[in-house]
């Protein structure tokens, strides 16, 4: 693996963005289809280089490959910043996941966005989005990572608000930007905390912002436990914002206002995956602090259960998948919190495949019906058989049904929590197990309401159809949209077989046991048949309940909702977090409290000080002006008097 090839993983989509923004849009606007082809080609190059990077790291038995751009370095006080590329097993796996999922989404977008007037702008943003995520993953320096971290946030703002003429889209983009910025403040504080501890690193000849040096300092105990804990918690606050963890989860459901392929990329391999990756990248810090590990585990486990409950009642199918993403990210954080580093990244990989497929399936259904409201769908199984089968595969994988990919990765996390040996591990295991049941219920509720039964009208009967999407054309999507869905469905089936102990279990000899986990961390937890059996039973029970309620209609969902009306209202209103933040924190605390206080400071202190300076200038100037009479004899008298006073003072006190 050469240095040029390593940098090329990130530079290929960046070049695509520059070419579209600076050449194709200004000079070849009538050939806007060219933008899509350039983006797809760039992602093919990036994927090929990513696979080469993975092979290179594997050939070196997981030893990191590093390159530093010395010519681009700069110094800030005692600290030197040199950008570079850091290819370790985690990075090698992530670049493959990001580039693969992005390629599938870009190919799908060729068909989904073909009639959109912002076609070239869309592919320019998507290229920059992917480049930012790849740059984040490849970063060797924490400051370099932070720059790309903010670029990912900027691109998500641009893409969520892509249809900026829609008030809901513009509001969702601002909400995502502001909520994630709140989390980023914690990440920035962690970076500054490390910066001010550079002296500790310098003693050992290390740099406080170089990721390998931070890992070494955490492992060797160079940093005090308190420092490690505060830095780890600051990093986790940043990850909470990007990955939509409780209580910074409210932006993610509203982010569905962007084009569906954007939602797919955000939820599968870029924006939200960045938070999990960040915690994994800084994992040695967490291993050195039990308080930080327990915090990650508890918030992750609670988020997995909390978000799953909201997925049960949402009627917009994209919002169902959004809550699903929040929940699955909670599983990943839970895995990291209980020490199952390899299992968490394994679930990140498999989730990227089947969640991307779920969103693409929803986009295909919307392409036919013109709506995302499941109450106005139904009956699509016969009209869109490929979309249905691929969506079903992804739903089964999300539910954790054997032998699909989601089964293996989710059960590794649950097994690690079950065998964690602490009260925290047991609590998060119970929360994770409950979330397994709820996951199966909400995703098969979506399957039955969207694809089964009879068609209920689409956008034409939807009282609030998406703007500009009033068409109903019940037919399978074009091949350019279907082909990526089929490829992702295959991946959702075989990924577990290739990464986990399936080969030794069945004697197939395909791959070594726990290949991915051992590649990432050198060891893996063995498969627990008891936990796997419990998880399968819970998933099957959830699917069965969804079938009774929404498939066979043996039990009326409305009747159930009526019986638990207070609870149903609480969950459907998203536990009133939006009201809490937007109406109380923002309106009352921010505007009425903080803003009023800032206004008082500005008016009475800042303005008062400036008014006082102006008053001094005016009055001193007026007094001095009176002495300037223009009469030479008066100036002579003052001059002579001054000399007399100076001489008298010299004679008396000299």
N, C-alpha and C positions, 0 to 999 in steps of 0.2 A: 504494500500500500504506500503510494508516494504522497508527499505533502500536497502536491497540486490536486491529486484525486481527493484527498481528505477535505481540502477547502472547497473543492468543486461540488460536494454534497449540498453545501449551503449556497454557493455562488450560482448554481444553475437556475433555481427558481428566482433568485435575485436578478439575474440577467434577464429572465423572462419578464419580470415586472418592469425593468428599465426599458426594455425593447417595446413593450406595449404602451407604456406611459409616454415615452419620448419620441417614438417613431410611428407605431401603428395607429394610435389614436389621432395624433395631429395630422399625419400625412396620408394614411390609408384607411380613413374612417369608413369608407364604403366597403372595404374588405374586412369588416370586423370579425368575420369568422376566423380570420388568420390568428386572432388573439387566442382563441381556444386551442388551436393546433400548436401554437408556440408554447402555451402553458403545459399541454400534455407532453410534448417533446421534452421540455425541461424536467418534468417529473419522471419521465422514463430514464433520463440521464442520471437524475438524483437517486432513483431506486437502484439502478445498476451499480453506481458508486457505493451506495449504502450496503448492498449485498457484498461487494468487494471488501468493504471495511469490516463487516461481520466475519467474513472468511479469514481476513488477516488477523483479527484478534483471536479467533478460534485457533488458528495455526500457531499463535504464540502462547497458547495455553492460558489465555485470559490476561496476559501482561499488557498493561496500558501502552498505547502508542501516543506520543506527544510531539507537537510541533509548536514553536513559538515564533511570532512575527516580531523579531527584535527591532526591525527598522520602524515599527509603528509604536514602540514603547514611549512612555512618558513618565515623569516623576512628579509626585505630589508630596512635598516635605520628605519624610524618611521613607515613603512608600513608592515603589516602582510598579507601574501598570504595563504589562506586556500582553497583548491579546494572543490567543493561541487556540489550538485544537487539542482536545483531550478525548482519546478513543479508548475507553475501557469497556468491559462487557455490557454495562448498563447503557452506555452511549451507543454501542454497536447495535444492540437490540432496538433501542428507541428510534434511531435513524431509519431502520428498515420499516418499523411500524408506521412512522409519520409519512415517509415517502410512499409506501404502498397504499395506505388509506387515502392519502391525498391524490394519488394517481387515479384510483377508482372514482373518487368524487369528481375530479376534473373531467374524466371521460363521460360520466353521467351528466355533468353540467352541459356538455355539448348539445344534448337533446333538451334538457330541462329549461335552459335559458335561451334557446335559439331565437325566440321572438321578442326578447326583452330589449328595450332601447338602450339599456346600460350594459350591453354585452361585453364590450371591451373593458369598460371600467370594472366590471365584475371579475374578469380574469386577471386584471392587473392587481386588484386587491387580494385575490386568492393566491397569486404567486408570492406577493409580499408576505402574506399570512404564513404560508408554508416555509418561506425562507426565514422568517423570524423564529418560528418554532425550531427549525433545524439549527439555526445559529445558537439558540438557547441551549439545546441539547449538547452541542459540540463545545460549548464554552469551557475554557480552562481556568478562567479567572472569574471570581464572583461578581466583580464590577461589570465585566463583559456580559455575564449572564443576566445581570440586572437590566442592561441596556436592551437586550433582546426580549426580556420579560416585559418591559414597558412597550416595546414594539408590538408584541402579541396583543396586549391590551388595546393599543391604538387600532390595530387591524380589526379586532373584534368589534370595536365601536363603529368603524366604517362599514363593516359587513352586516352587523345587526341592523343598522340604520340605512342599509343599501337603498331601500325604497323610502328615501327621506321625506317624500311628499306625503307619506302617511303619518299622521300624528302619533299613532301607537308605536310605529317603528322608531321614530325619532326619540320618543320618550324612553323606549326600551334600551336604545343605544346609550343614552345619557345615564340611565340607571345602572347599566352594566359597567360603564366607565367609572362612575363615582363609587359604587360599592367595592369594586375591585381595587380602586385607588386607596380605599380605607385599609384594606388588607396589606397593600403594598407599602404603606407607611411602616407597618411592623417589620417587613423585610428590610426596608431601608435602615431602620434603627439597628437591626442586627448587623448590617454591613458597617455602619458607623461604629458600633460597639467593637467590632473586630479591628477596625481602623485605629481606634484609640488604644488597642492592646498590641500594636505592632511591635512595641519594645520587647514583649515576651517572645514573639516569634524571631525578632532580629538576633536575640542571644544565640539561637540555634541556626542562624543563617537562613531563616525561612521568611516567607512573605505572608502577611495576615489575610490577603485576599486571594491567594492561589489555592484552588480547591484541593489539590494533592497535599499541600502543606497543612491546610485546615484538618484534613483527614488524619494526617500523621500526628498533629498536635493533640487531637481528641483521643487517639488510640494510646499515645504515650503518656497521657496525663499532664501534658505541658500546661494546659489551661485549667484553671480552678473550676471546681464543679459548678459554682454559681455562675461563672462566665459562660460555661458550656450550656447550662440550662436556659439562661436568658437569651443567648444567641439562637438556640434551637427553637425556643418558643416564638421569638421574633420571626424566624424563617417560617414557622408553621402558620403564623397569622397571615403572612403573604400567601401561603399555599391554600389556606381556608378561603380567601377571597377568590382566587383563580379557580379553585375546584369546587366552589359552591358548598362548602361545609357549613353546618349550623354554627353561628347564626347569620353568616354572610351568604346565605343561599338564595335570597329573594330575587337576585337579578337573573338567575338562570332560566326559570320558566318564561319570563318575559322576553328572553333573547330569541324566542321562536318567531319573532316578527320578521326576521331576515329570511332570505330564500332558503328552501329546505336543504339544498346541498351545503349551504353555509352551516346550518344547524348540525348536519351530519359531521362535517369536519371539526367544528368546535367541540362536539360531544365525544368524538371518537379518538382524535389524535392530536389536537392542538391545545386550545385554550385551557380546557379543564384538565387535560392530562399533564399540563405544565406544573400544576400544584403538586400532584402525586410524584412527578419526576423530581421536583425540587427537594421534597422530603427524602426521597430515595437517594438523591445525589449527596445530600448532607447527612446520610444515615449514621456515619460514625459519631456525629455529635449526639444523636439521640441515644445510641447505644451507651454513651458515657453518662447519660442522665436518666434515671428511672422516672423522675417527675415528668420530663418531657415525653418519654415513651408512654406513660399512663395517660397523659393528656391527649396525645394523638389517638390512642386506642379508644378512649371513652367517647371523644367527639366523633370519631369515625363510626363506631358502633351505633351511637345514638342517631347520627345522620342517616345511616343505612335504614334504620327502622322508621324514623320520623318522616323521611321523604317518601318511603313506600306507602305510608298511609294516605298521603295526598294524591298519589297516583291512582288510588282506588276510585276516586270520585270525579276526576277531571274528564270533561267531554271532548276537549280538543286533543286529538291523538298525539300531536306534537308535544303538548304539555305533559301528557302521560309519559312519553319518552324522556322528557326533560327531568321529571321527578325520578324516573328510573335511573337516569345518569347520576343525579345527586346521590341516590341510594347506593349505586354500584361504586361510586367514588368513595363513599363511606366505608364500603367493604375493603377497598384498597388501603385506605388510611388505617382501618382497624388491623389489617394484616401487618402493616409497617409498625404499628404500635405494639403488637404482641411479638415482634421480632421476626415475622415471616417475610423477610425482605424479598426473597425469590418468588414466593407465592403471590405477593402483592403485584410485582411487575408481570408475572405470568397472567394475572387477572387483567391487568392493564392491556396486555397484548390481545387476549381473547375478547375482552370487552370492546376494543377498538374495531375488531372484525364484525361482531354481531350487532353492535350498536350502530355502526355505520350502515349496515344492511337494513336495520329496522327503519332508520330515517329515509334511506333511499326507497324502501318499500312504501312508506307513507307518502313520499313525494310522487311516486308512481300512481298511487291511489288518488291523490289530489289532482294529478294530471288528467285523470279520467272524470272525476266528480266535481272538481272546482271548489272543494271544501275540505277542511280538516276536522269538522265537527262529526264525530262518529254517529250522532243521532240522525244524520242525513246521509249516511253511507249504507253499507249492507249489500249483500248479494254479489260481491265482486269476485267471489271464489271461482265462479264459472266463466265470468267475462275476462278475468285477468289471472289465468292459472299459474303462470310463471311467477308473477308478483306474489301470489298467495303462497305458493310452495316455499319460495325463498324467505318470505316474511315468517312463515311457520317455523322454518329451520332456526331462524334467528330468535324467535320467541321461545322455542324449546331450549336453546342454548342459554338464553338469559335466565330462564326458570331453573337451570341447573339439572336438566334431564340427561341421564346417561344414554349414550357415550359422547355427547356433544361437548364442544370446547369449554363452555361455561361450567359444566359439571366438574371438570378436573380442577380448574383454577379456583372456583369458589370453595370447593370442599377442602382444598389445601389450606385456605385461610381459616375455615371453621375448625379444621383439625388442629392447626397451630394454636388457635385460641383455646380450644378444649384442653389441650395438654400444656397450657401456659403455666400452670402451677400457682396461680395467684387469684385473689378475689376479683381483681380487675379483669383478668382473662376470662373468668367464668361469666361475669356479667356481660361482657361484650359478646361472648359466644351465644348466650341466650338471646341478646338483641339481634345478632346475626341470624340465628335460627328462625326467629319470628319473622324477620325480613324475607327469608326464603319463601315462606308461605304466602306472604303478602305480594311478593314479586310475581309468583305464579298466578295469583288472582288477577292482578291489574293488567298483566300483559296478555292473558287469555281473554279477559274482558275486552281488550282492544281487538284481538283476533276475531272473536265472535261478532262484535258489533260492527266491525269494518268489513269483514269478508263473508260472513254467514247470513242466513235469513234472506230477506228480500230487500231490494234496493229501495231506499226511502226518500229519494228525490235530489240529493246533491245540492249544489249551490242554488239551484232554482227555487228550492223550498226552504233554504237556510235563511232565517230572518236577518242574520248578520254575516253574509258571505264575505270572504276576503276581497278587498277592492281589486277590480280588474280581473277576477277569476270566476266569471259567471257561466263558463262553458260546462257542458256535461257531454262527455264522449266516452261511453263505456266500452273500452277496448284496451287490449294490452299495449303497454308503452313501446316505443320504438327500440330497436335492438341496441342502440347506443346507450340507452338507459338500462335495458335488461341485462346486457352482458356483464357490467360490473356487479350487479346484484347476484348473478349466478356464480361469479368468481368468489365473491365474499361468502356466499352460502357454502361453497366447497371448503373455504378456509374455516368457517364456523364448525364444520364437521371434523376436519382432519387435524386442526391445530392441537387439540388435546392429545391425539394419538402420537404426534411428533414430539411433543414436549414433555410428556408425563410417563408414568411407569406402565403404559399399556403394552408396549412391546415385550418386556420381560414377563408381564402378567400372562400374556397369551402365547409367548414363545414365537413371536413373529420376527424378532430380530431387526426391527425397523430403526430403533433408536435406543440409546442407553436410558436406564431409569432416571427420571427426574432430570433430564438433560438440561433444561433451561435453568432450573433452580441451582443445579450444581455449577453451571457455567457462570451464573451471576454471583454466587456467594460461597461456592465450594462445598455446600452440604444442603440437604433437603430433608423435610419431615416425611416419614413413610406414610403410605396411604392407610387411613383408618376406616375399616369397613363399617364399623358401628356408626361413625359420624356420617359416612357416605350414605348408609342405609336410612338414617334419620332424615338427612337432607332430601333424599329421593322421596321418602314418604310424605314429607311436608310439601314438596313441589307437586306431587301427584294429588294430594288433598286440595291444594290451591287450584289446580287445573279443574278438578272435579267440581269444586264449588263454583268456579266461573262458568262451567258448562251448565250447571243447574240454574244459575241466575240469568245468564245471557245467551246460552246456546239452546238448551231444551226449554227454557222459560218455565221450569217447574215451580220456581219460586219467583215472585214479582220483586225486582229490585226496588221499585217505588214503595212497595209495602214495607220492605226491610228498612228503607231510608226513613219512612214515616215513623216506624217504631223507635228508632234511635235518632229522632230529629235533632236534638241538641248536639249530639256528637257529630252527626252528618253536617250540620251547619258549621260547626267548629272546623272540621277538616276541609270542607268545600271553600271556606273563607281563608284557607291556608293559615289557620291558627291566628289570624288577625295580625300577622307580622307586617304585612304591607301597610295596614292602618297604623300600626305602632310606629313604624319607621317614617312613613310619609306624612301622616297627620299629626303625630305627637313629636317624634324626635326632630324631623325636619321643620315642620311648621311652628310648633310651640317652643321646643328647646332651642333649635337653631335660629329661627327668625325672631321669635319673641324674646328669647333669652340671650343667646350668644350675640346675635346681630344687634340687639338693642344695647347690650353692654359695649360692643365694639363701636357702635355709633356714639355712645356717651364718651368713650375714651377719645374718639376722633374729634368730637366737637369740643370737649372741655380740656383735654390735655394737649393733643396735637395742635388743634386750631388755636387753643389758648396760648400755647408757647409761641407759635408763629405770630399771633397778634401782639404778644408782649415784645417780641423782637422788633416788629414793625413800629410799635409805640415808642420804644427806646430810640430807634433810628430817627423817627420824626421829631421827637422832643429834644434830643441832644443836638440834632441838626439845626432846629430852630434857635436854640440857645447860642450855638457857635456862630450861626448866621448873624446874630445881633452884634457880635464883635467885629464883623467884617464891614466897617463903615466906609472904607475907601478914602479916609482922611489920613494923609501921611504924618501930620503932626501928632495925631493920636497914636499911630503905630510907633513913632519915635519915643513918645512918653512911656508906652508899655515896654518897649525894648530897654530903655534906660532903667526903668523901675525893676525889671527882671535882673539886670546886671547888678544893681544895688542890693537886691535881696540875696543874690548868690554870694556876693562879696561879704555881706554882713553875716551870713551863715558860716562862711569859711572862717571869718575872724572869731566868731563866738564859739564854734564847735570844732574848728579845724585844729 
